[in-house]
Amino acid sequence: HTLAAPIARAAGPRAVASRGAMVDLPPGSLGIIVLGTSTILAWCIAFSLLRSCVTSGGRARLAALSTVAGIVAITFWVWSLINLTKYFDIGAVVFPLAVVASGIGWFAATSPVTSGGIQAAQLYRCLGPLGYLAVAASYAAVIAFPKEAEKITLSLYDVLGMVVWALAAVMAAKAGHSLVAELTQKGVIGVSAGKSGSAMEGSSESEGAESGEGAESAESQAQGGRCC
């Protein structure tokens, strides 16, 4: 294959999607159907998981985004791997990046407020948008450098793929930033509360010790008075 062939087949299972004749569909229609179906199913799974794992706030938004993006990326990654038996598919390279980014996002969203959880959120804030942008860029490359004249449905598939993953990158940047701020604030509050609790305990012990010493001193003076 020449360099133009992989570029023309970028954005995952685009070549398979273009072979609409196999299933009597216009070129690109199969890709649009798979993209829409996997996205809807992913949102259903995300809502189901959120009920048991994450309740609200920045964690919920990031967990939902990571679940949806991860499932869609895995779907198209598998499709791209199947294509590798016939030709090079750049989707086999870019979709794993989105899968890894989604995994980091899910870990950050479900981790406790610890230094590890905050570091995971900070890592996702950088790698999440980059992983999703890599997929969007592969679709954009096909649009910018088409190998030949394309059918409207195939062009529509490329545009939808680029827009969906670019939107995911923007949402990842916002969700990552929000979660880092939320976890950092909770971590600072937790540390402050712990220090305050320790200080209060120390103060109570000191007051108790002083009270005990005062009581012993008073008792000694009383005994001394009786002896006299």
C-alpha positions in Angstrom: 0.0 0.0 0.0 1.1 3.5 -0.6 1.1 6.3 2.0 -2.2 7.6 0.5 -4.0 4.4 1.1 -3.7 4.3 4.9 -4.6 8.0 5.0 -7.7 7.4 2.9 -8.7 4.6 5.2 -8.1 6.6 8.4 -10.6 7.1 11.1 -11.1 3.4 12.0 -13.3 1.1 9.9 -13.9 3.7 7.2 -13.1 1.3 4.4 -15.5 -1.3 5.6 -18.1 1.4 6.2 -17.6 2.5 2.6 -18.4 -1.0 1.2 -22.1 -0.4 1.5 -22.8 -2.8 -1.4 -22.1 -5.8 1.0 -25.2 -4.9 3.0 -27.0 -2.9 0.3 -26.3 0.4 2.0 -24.9 3.7 0.6 -21.1 4.1 1.3 -20.6 5.4 4.9 -24.0 4.4 6.1 -22.8 1.4 8.1 -20.2 3.6 9.9 -22.9 6.1 10.8 -25.2 3.3 12.1 -22.4 1.8 14.2 -21.4 5.2 15.6 -24.9 6.1 16.6 -25.9 2.7 18.0 -22.7 2.3 20.0 -23.0 5.9 21.4 -26.6 5.3 22.5 -25.9 1.9 24.1 -22.8 3.4 25.8 -24.9 6.2 27.4 -27.4 3.6 28.7 -24.5 1.6 30.3 -23.0 4.8 31.7 -26.3 5.7 33.5 -26.6 2.2 34.9 -23.0 2.3 36.2 -23.4 5.8 37.7 -26.3 4.6 39.9 -24.0 2.2 41.7 -20.5 3.8 41.4 -20.8 7.5 41.3 -23.6 9.8 42.4 -23.1 13.4 41.4 -20.7 16.2 40.8 -17.6 16.3 38.6 -17.1 12.6 39.3 -20.4 11.7 37.7 -19.7 13.8 34.6 -16.2 12.4 34.1 -17.4 8.8 34.7 -20.2 9.1 32.2 -17.9 10.7 29.5 -15.2 8.1 30.1 -17.7 5.2 29.9 -19.3 6.4 26.6 -16.0 7.4 24.9 -14.4 4.1 26.1 -17.1 1.9 24.8 -17.3 3.7 21.4 -13.6 3.6 21.1 -13.4 -0.1 21.8 -16.1 -0.8 19.3 -14.3 0.9 16.5 -10.9 -0.4 17.6 -12.1 -4.0 17.2 -13.5 -3.1 13.8 -10.1 -1.6 12.9 -8.2 -4.7 14.1 -10.4 -6.8 11.7 -9.4 -4.4 8.9 -5.7 -5.1 9.6 -6.1 -8.6 8.1 -6.6 -6.9 4.8 -4.8 -3.5 5.0 -3.3 -1.0 7.4 -6.0 0.9 9.3 -4.8 3.9 11.3 -7.8 3.4 13.6 -5.9 0.5 15.1 -3.4 3.1 16.4 -5.6 6.0 17.4 -8.5 4.3 19.1 -6.3 2.6 21.7 -5.3 6.1 22.8 -8.9 7.0 23.4 -9.4 3.7 25.3 -6.5 4.4 27.6 -7.6 7.9 28.2 -11.1 6.7 29.1 -9.6 4.2 31.5 -7.6 6.9 33.3 -10.8 9.0 33.4 -12.8 6.2 35.0 -10.1 5.5 37.6 -9.9 9.2 38.5 -13.7 9.5 38.8 -14.1 6.5 41.1 -11.0 6.8 43.2 -11.1 8.1 46.8 -9.9 11.6 47.6 -6.2 10.7 48.0 -3.0 11.9 46.4 -3.3 9.0 43.9 -6.9 10.0 42.9 -5.8 13.6 42.5 -2.8 12.6 40.3 -5.0 10.4 38.2 -7.4 13.4 37.6 -4.4 15.6 36.7 -3.2 13.0 34.3 -6.6 12.7 32.6 -6.8 16.5 32.4 -3.8 16.3 30.0 -4.1 12.9 28.3 -7.9 12.7 28.0 -8.3 15.5 25.5 -5.2 14.4 23.6 -6.4 10.9 23.2 -9.8 12.0 21.9 -8.2 14.6 19.7 -6.0 12.0 18.0 -9.2 10.2 16.8 -10.8 13.5 15.7 -7.5 14.3 13.8 -7.7 11.0 11.9 -11.1 11.8 10.7 -10.0 15.3 9.8 -7.1 13.9 7.7 -9.5 12.0 5.6 -11.7 15.0 5.0 -8.7 17.2 4.2 -6.9 14.7 2.0 -9.5 12.5 0.2 -8.1 9.8 -2.0 -11.0 10.2 -4.5 -14.4 11.7 -4.9 -16.6 10.4 -2.1 -20.3 9.8 -1.7 -22.2 12.2 0.5 -22.9 9.5 3.1 -19.2 8.7 3.4 -18.3 12.3 3.8 -21.1 12.7 6.4 -19.6 9.8 8.4 -16.2 11.4 8.4 -17.6 14.7 9.5 -19.7 13.1 12.3 -16.7 11.2 13.5 -14.5 14.3 13.6 -17.2 16.4 15.4 -18.1 13.7 18.0 -14.5 13.1 19.0 -13.6 16.8 19.0 -16.6 17.4 21.3 -15.4 14.6 23.5 -12.0 16.2 23.8 -13.6 19.6 24.8 -15.8 17.8 27.4 -12.8 15.9 28.7 -10.8 19.1 29.2 -13.6 20.7 31.2 -14.4 17.5 33.2 -10.8 16.9 34.0 -10.2 20.5 35.2 -13.4 20.4 37.2 -12.5 17.2 38.9 -9.0 18.2 39.7 -10.3 21.4 41.4 -13.0 19.4 43.3 -10.6 16.7 44.5 -7.9 19.2 45.5 -10.4 21.2 47.5 -11.7 18.2 49.3 -8.2 17.0 50.0 -7.2 20.4 51.5 -10.3 20.5 53.6 -9.7 16.9 54.7 -6.2 17.7 55.8 -7.3 20.9 57.5 -10.0 19.0 59.3 -7.6 16.4 60.4 -5.2 19.0 61.8 -8.0 20.8 63.5 -9.2 17.6 65.1 -5.7 16.7 66.3 -5.3 20.2 67.7 -8.6 20.0 69.5 -7.7 16.6 70.9 -4.4 17.9 72.1 -6.1 21.0 73.7 -8.6 18.7 75.5 -5.9 16.5 76.8 -3.9 19.6 78.1 -7.1 21.0 79.7 -7.8 17.7 81.3 -4.2 17.4 82.6 -4.4 21.0 84.0 -7.7 20.2 85.7 -6.3 17.1 87.2 -3.3 18.9 88.5 -5.5 21.6 90.0 -7.7 19.0 91.7 -4.7 17.2 93.2 -3.3 20.6 94.4 -6.5 21.5 96.1 -6.8 18.1 97.7 -3.3 18.4 99.1 -4.0 21.8 100.6 -7.1 20.4 102.2 -5.3 17.5 103.7 -2.6 19.9 105.0 -5.2 22.1 106.6 -6.7 19.1 108.5 -3.4 18.0 109.8 -2.8 21.5 111.3 
